[in-house]
Amino acid sequence: MNTDHLTQTPRSTRNPQSAKATQVVLPGVVAPEGLQVLRTSVPEPGPGQLLIAMEATGVSFAEQQMRRGRYYDQPPFPFVPGYDLVGRVVSTGPGVAPDLAGRRVAALVKVGGWASHVVVDAKDAVEVPEGLSAAQAETVVVNGITAWQMLHRTARVRAGQTVLVHGASGGVGSVLVQLARAAGVKVIGTASARHHEALRELGVTPIDYRVGNVAARTRELAPDGVDAVFDHVGGRSVIDSWHLLAPGGTLVSYGSASTRDDSGSKQLPVLKILARTWLWNALPNGRRAHFYNIWAGRALNQDRFRARLRSDLTEVFAALQRGEITARIAAQLPLARAAEALALAESGTVTGKVVLTP
């Protein structure tokens, strides 16, 4: 949605004083059932902002880490989690064209999405194409942007190349392997055995990470190395991933799932990965290593960051419309059952995105 044409206009509507909103609050390091469901006033959009009535928000790995106090830069407790959302614009603040009201938009927010009504900057909203439901669109907001940018902006894969995707049946991994296949890339994917048949149907060669040696099996499948590895595991896995690269290959690390349940500093696992990438990039072997951060560049140039995000999410929505990727919805639960949704997502028993609705 292009908001460059915004003009100074009054709000299209105002919320009645009696209107109430629902939000889920994470009060501290608690079990999923420790989440709090609160009723509060519907917020008003300020200058340059939109009020969105949430239609779908998701449970991602970020919220699982935040619940444990393990997300790298999460805010202090208590706060409303929710990394992204899709919904209808209810009203607009001063400086925003009122005819945006009624449109379905998606927004990446990091926190705040687990609420029935959310205020966002108009420039952070991306219009959802006709023909996509709110739940379908939600499955590919943070997961789709992450997958697209790692594949096409960071690793810059090309048709005919071979990549290794850790967690190929996970939220990001399942989108990543489909985008890679659509680009003509050969994909090796790690997953538990129960997901292997689904991966084969996508054209992915699966490896059971719970049985055997992933590195050895990858070398059997790609004796000369792989052109890119996408690693969300962290820890020792990052080192193994680096050694699996072919000359000129790229390692993209984007998390530290292996340290999810650890205690101590939540920054240290990421700092260790960053230190390794700096060291590896100094070596004269033509390989590259990156730690992917979806928010990189926002502080330096917000307009450029927003333009890139809008472009990339638009590409992902188009791929979803063309059928190149599918919206994998594991379950849809109402916002009031967020604790159950979080526990389900953490169980590792589902494929696809757990979606919360009003």
C-alpha positions as CSV (number, residue, x, y, z in Angstrom):
1,M,0.0,0.0,0.0
2,N,1.6,3.3,-1.1
3,T,1.1,5.9,1.5
4,D,3.2,8.6,-0.1
5,H,0.0,10.5,-1.1
6,L,-1.1,11.0,2.5
7,T,-2.7,14.3,3.1
8,Q,-3.7,16.2,6.2
9,T,-7.2,15.0,6.8
10,P,-9.3,14.2,9.9
11,R,-9.9,10.7,11.2
12,S,-12.4,8.8,9.2
13,T,-14.1,7.6,12.4
14,R,-13.7,7.8,16.1
15,N,-14.0,4.9,18.5
16,P,-16.9,5.2,20.9
17,Q,-15.9,5.6,24.5
18,S,-17.7,2.3,25.4
19,A,-15.8,0.2,22.9
20,K,-13.5,-2.4,24.4
21,A,-10.5,-4.2,23.1
22,T,-9.0,-7.6,24.0
23,Q,-5.3,-8.1,24.5
24,V,-3.0,-10.9,25.6
25,V,-0.3,-9.8,28.1
26,L,2.9,-11.7,28.8
27,P,3.6,-10.7,32.5
28,G,7.0,-12.3,32.9
29,V,8.8,-15.6,32.4
30,V,5.8,-17.9,32.7
31,A,4.4,-21.2,31.4
32,P,1.9,-20.7,28.5
33,E,-1.0,-20.8,30.9
34,G,0.5,-17.8,32.7
35,L,-0.6,-15.5,29.8
36,Q,-3.2,-12.9,30.8
37,V,-6.2,-12.0,28.7
38,L,-7.3,-8.4,29.5
39,R,-10.1,-6.1,28.4
40,T,-9.1,-2.5,27.7
41,S,-10.2,0.6,25.8
42,V,-9.9,0.6,22.0
43,P,-6.9,2.8,21.2
44,E,-7.1,5.9,19.0
45,P,-4.8,6.4,16.0
46,G,-2.4,9.3,16.3
47,P,-0.9,11.4,13.5
48,G,0.3,9.2,10.6
49,Q,-1.3,6.1,12.2
50,L,-3.9,3.5,11.4
51,L,-6.2,1.6,13.8
52,I,-6.4,-2.0,12.7
53,A,-9.1,-4.5,13.8
54,M,-7.0,-7.7,13.9
55,E,-8.4,-10.6,11.9
56,A,-5.4,-12.9,12.2
57,T,-2.1,-12.9,14.2
58,G,0.4,-15.7,14.5
59,V,2.4,-17.7,17.0
60,S,6.0,-17.7,15.9
61,F,9.3,-18.9,17.4
62,A,9.9,-15.3,18.6
63,E,7.0,-15.5,21.1
64,Q,8.2,-18.8,22.3
65,Q,11.6,-17.2,23.1
66,M,9.9,-14.1,24.6
67,R,7.9,-16.3,27.0
68,R,11.2,-17.6,28.4
69,G,12.8,-14.2,28.4
70,R,15.2,-15.4,25.7
71,Y,14.5,-13.2,22.7
72,Y,17.5,-11.1,21.9
73,D,15.9,-7.6,22.1
74,Q,12.5,-8.1,23.7
75,P,11.0,-5.3,25.8
76,P,10.7,-5.4,29.6
77,F,7.8,-7.4,31.0
78,P,4.9,-7.0,31.0
79,F,4.0,-6.5,27.3
80,V,1.7,-7.7,24.6
81,P,3.5,-10.2,22.3
82,G,2.6,-10.8,18.7
83,Y,5.2,-10.3,15.9
84,D,2.8,-9.6,13.0
85,L,-0.9,-9.3,12.1
86,V,-3.4,-9.0,9.4
87,G,-6.6,-7.0,9.7
88,R,-9.0,-4.3,8.5
89,V,-8.3,-0.6,8.9
90,V,-11.0,0.8,11.3
91,S,-9.9,4.4,11.3
92,T,-7.1,6.7,10.4
93,G,-5.3,9.4,12.3
94,P,-4.5,12.9,11.2
95,G,-2.3,13.0,8.1
96,V,-3.6,9.7,6.7
97,A,-6.2,9.5,3.9
98,P,-9.5,8.3,5.4
99,D,-10.3,6.2,2.4
100,L,-7.8,3.6,3.7
101,A,-10.5,2.6,6.2
102,G,-11.9,-0.8,5.3
103,R,-8.9,-2.1,3.6
104,R,-7.2,-5.3,4.7
105,V,-3.5,-4.8,5.5
106,A,-0.6,-6.7,7.0
107,A,1.9,-5.3,9.4
108,L,5.2,-6.4,11.0
109,V,5.2,-5.1,14.6
110,K,7.6,-7.3,16.7
111,V,5.3,-6.9,19.7
112,G,1.7,-5.9,20.2
113,G,0.0,-8.2,17.6
114,W,-1.9,-10.3,20.1
115,A,-4.7,-7.8,20.5
116,S,-8.1,-7.3,18.9
117,H,-7.2,-3.7,18.0
118,V,-3.7,-2.5,17.1
119,V,-2.4,1.0,16.2
120,V,0.5,1.0,13.6
121,D,2.2,3.7,11.5
122,A,0.4,3.9,8.2
123,K,3.8,3.5,6.4
124,D,4.3,0.1,8.0
125,A,1.1,-1.3,6.6
126,V,1.1,-3.4,3.4
127,E,-2.1,-4.0,1.6
128,V,-3.2,-7.6,1.3
129,P,-4.3,-8.6,-2.3
130,E,-7.8,-9.6,-3.0
131,G,-8.4,-13.4,-2.9
132,L,-6.2,-14.0,0.1
133,S,-7.9,-14.6,3.5
134,A,-6.6,-13.0,6.6
135,A,-5.3,-16.4,7.9
136,Q,-3.6,-17.2,4.6
137,A,-1.9,-13.9,4.5
138,E,-0.8,-14.1,8.1
139,T,1.1,-17.3,7.6
140,V,3.6,-15.5,5.3
141,V,4.1,-12.1,6.9
142,V,7.1,-12.5,9.2
143,N,7.9,-16.1,7.9
144,G,7.6,-15.0,4.3
145,I,9.6,-11.8,4.6
146,T,12.3,-13.7,6.5
147,A,12.5,-16.5,3.9
148,W,12.4,-14.2,0.9
149,Q,15.1,-11.8,2.2
150,M,17.4,-14.6,3.3
151,L,17.0,-16.5,0.0
152,H,17.1,-13.6,-2.5
153,R,18.8,-10.7,-0.7
154,T,21.3,-12.4,1.6
155,A,22.3,-15.7,-0.1
156,R,21.2,-14.5,-3.6
157,V,20.6,-18.1,-4.8
158,R,20.3,-18.9,-8.5
159,A,18.6,-21.7,-10.4
160,G,20.5,-24.9,-10.4
161,Q,22.2,-24.3,-7.0
162,T,21.8,-26.6,-4.0
163,V,20.9,-25.4,-0.5
164,L,20.5,-26.9,2.9
165,V,17.6,-25.7,5.0
166,H,17.5,-26.7,8.7
167,G,14.0,-27.0,10.1
168,A,12.5,-27.4,6.7
169,S,9.0,-28.1,8.0
170,G,9.0,-25.2,10.4
171,G,7.4,-21.8,10.0
172,V,10.2,-20.1,8.1
173,G,11.7,-23.3,6.7
174,S,8.5,-24.5,5.0
175,V,8.2,-21.1,3.2
176,L,11.9,-21.0,2.4
177,V,12.0,-24.4,0.7
178,Q,8.9,-23.6,-1.4
179,L,10.4,-20.3,-2.5
180,A,13.7,-22.0,-3.3
181,R,12.0,-24.7,-5.4
182,A,10.1,-22.0,-7.2
183,A,13.4,-20.4,-8.1
184,G,14.8,-23.6,-9.5
185,V,17.0,-24.4,-6.6
186,K,17.7,-28.0,-5.3
187,V,16.8,-28.3,-1.6
188,I,18.0,-30.6,1.1
189,G,16.0,-30.1,4.3
190,T,16.3,-31.4,7.9
191,A,13.2,-32.4,9.7
192,S,11.9,-35.2,11.9
193,A,10.8,-38.4,10.0
194,R,7.0,-37.7,10.2
195,H,7.5,-34.6,8.0
196,H,9.6,-36.4,5.3
197,E,6.8,-37.4,3.0
198,A,5.4,-33.9,2.9
199,L,8.8,-32.5,2.1
200,R,9.3,-35.0,-0.7
201,E,6.0,-33.9,-2.2
202,L,7.5,-30.4,-2.3
203,G,10.6,-31.7,-4.2
204,V,12.8,-31.5,-1.1
205,T,15.3,-34.2,-0.1
206,P,14.8,-34.8,3.6
207,I,17.3,-35.7,6.3
208,D,16.2,-36.8,9.7
209,Y,18.1,-34.6,12.2
210,R,17.3,-36.9,15.1
211,V,18.9,-40.0,13.5
212,G,22.4,-40.2,12.1
213,N,24.9,-37.5,11.1
214,V,23.3,-34.5,9.2
215,A,26.7,-33.3,8.0
216,A,27.8,-36.7,6.7
217,R,24.4,-37.2,4.9
218,T,24.6,-33.7,3.4
219,R,28.1,-34.5,2.0
220,E,26.8,-37.7,0.5
221,L,24.1,-35.7,-1.3
222,A,26.3,-32.7,-2.2
223,P,29.9,-34.0,-2.3
224,D,31.3,-30.6,-3.4
225,G,29.3,-28.7,-0.8
226,V,26.1,-26.7,-0.8
227,D,25.8,-23.2,-2.1
228,A,23.9,-21.9,0.9
229,V,22.9,-23.1,4.4
230,F,20.0,-21.6,6.3
231,D,20.5,-22.3,10.0
232,H,18.1,-21.4,12.8
233,V,19.6,-23.9,15.3
234,G,22.7,-22.0,16.4
235,G,25.4,-23.5,18.7
236,R,27.4,-26.3,17.2
237,S,25.1,-26.4,14.2
238,V,26.4,-23.1,12.9
239,I,30.0,-24.5,12.8
240,D,28.9,-27.6,11.0
241,S,26.9,-25.6,8.5
242,W,29.9,-23.4,7.7
243,H,32.0,-26.5,6.9
244,L,29.3,-27.8,4.5
245,L,29.6,-24.8,2.2
246,A,31.0,-25.1,-1.3
247,P,33.5,-22.5,-2.5
248,G,31.7,-19.2,-2.8
249,G,28.8,-20.5,-0.6
250,T,26.9,-18.5,1.9
251,L,25.9,-19.4,5.5
252,V,22.8,-17.6,6.8
253,S,22.2,-17.9,10.5
254,Y,19.0,-16.6,11.8
255,G,18.4,-17.9,15.3
256,S,19.6,-20.0,18.2
257,A,16.9,-22.5,18.7
258,S,19.3,-24.9,20.4
259,T,19.7,-22.5,23.3
260,R,15.9,-21.8,23.7
261,D,15.7,-23.4,27.1
262,D,19.1,-22.3,28.4
263,S,19.5,-19.9,31.3
264,G,21.8,-16.9,31.5
265,S,22.4,-14.1,29.0
266,K,20.0,-14.1,26.1
267,Q,22.4,-12.0,24.1
268,L,25.4,-14.3,24.4
269,P,24.3,-17.0,21.9
270,V,23.7,-14.4,19.2
271,L,27.0,-12.6,20.1
272,K,28.8,-15.9,19.7
273,I,27.3,-16.4,16.2
274,L,28.1,-12.8,15.2
275,A,31.8,-13.2,16.4
276,R,32.1,-16.4,14.3
277,T,30.6,-14.7,11.2
278,W,33.1,-11.8,11.5
279,L,35.9,-14.3,11.8
280,W,34.8,-16.5,8.9
281,N,34.3,-13.5,6.6
282,A,37.9,-12.5,7.2
283,L,39.2,-15.8,5.9
284,P,40.4,-15.7,2.2
285,N,38.3,-18.7,1.0
286,G,35.5,-16.9,-0.9
287,R,32.7,-18.1,1.5
288,R,30.4,-15.7,3.3
289,A,28.6,-15.8,6.6
290,H,25.7,-13.7,7.8
291,F,23.5,-13.3,10.8
292,Y,20.1,-12.4,9.5
293,N,18.0,-9.8,11.4
294,I,14.7,-8.8,9.8
295,W,15.0,-5.3,11.5
296,A,18.5,-4.6,10.1
297,G,18.7,-1.1,8.6
298,R,15.5,0.3,10.1
299,A,17.4,2.6,12.5
300,L,19.7,3.9,9.7
301,N,17.1,4.5,7.0
302,Q,13.5,3.9,7.9
303,D,12.1,4.9,4.5
304,R,14.5,2.4,2.7
305,F,13.6,-0.3,5.2
306,R,9.9,0.2,4.7
307,A,10.2,0.2,0.9
308,R,12.2,-3.0,0.9
309,L,9.8,-4.7,3.3
310,R,6.8,-3.7,1.3
311,S,8.4,-4.9,-1.9
312,D,9.4,-8.2,-0.5
313,L,6.1,-9.0,1.2
314,T,4.3,-8.0,-2.0
315,E,6.5,-10.6,-3.8
316,V,5.6,-13.2,-1.2
317,F,1.9,-12.5,-1.5
318,A,2.2,-12.9,-5.3
319,A,3.9,-16.2,-4.9
320,L,1.1,-17.3,-2.6
321,Q,-1.5,-16.2,-5.1
322,R,0.3,-18.1,-7.9
323,G,0.4,-21.3,-5.8
324,E,4.2,-21.3,-5.6
325,I,3.9,-21.4,-1.9
326,T,1.0,-22.6,0.2
327,A,-0.5,-21.2,3.3
328,R,0.1,-23.9,5.9
329,I,-2.3,-23.3,8.8
330,A,-1.7,-25.7,11.6
331,A,-4.6,-24.5,13.7
332,Q,-6.8,-21.4,14.2
333,L,-7.8,-20.5,17.8
334,P,-9.5,-17.4,19.3
335,L,-7.3,-14.8,21.0
336,A,-8.7,-15.8,24.4
337,R,-7.1,-19.2,23.9
338,A,-3.6,-17.8,23.3
339,A,-2.1,-20.0,26.0
340,E,-3.4,-23.1,24.3
341,A,-2.1,-21.8,20.9
342,L,1.3,-21.1,22.3
343,A,1.6,-24.5,23.9
344,L,0.5,-26.2,20.7
345,A,3.1,-24.2,18.7
346,E,5.8,-25.2,21.2
347,S,4.8,-28.9,21.1
348,G,6.6,-29.5,17.8
349,T,3.7,-31.8,16.8
350,V,2.2,-29.5,14.1
351,T,3.2,-28.4,10.6
352,G,2.5,-24.8,9.6
353,K,1.5,-21.7,11.5
354,V,-0.7,-21.6,14.6
355,V,-3.0,-18.6,13.9
356,L,-5.0,-16.5,16.5
357,T,-8.2,-14.8,15.5
358,P,-10.5,-12.4,17.3
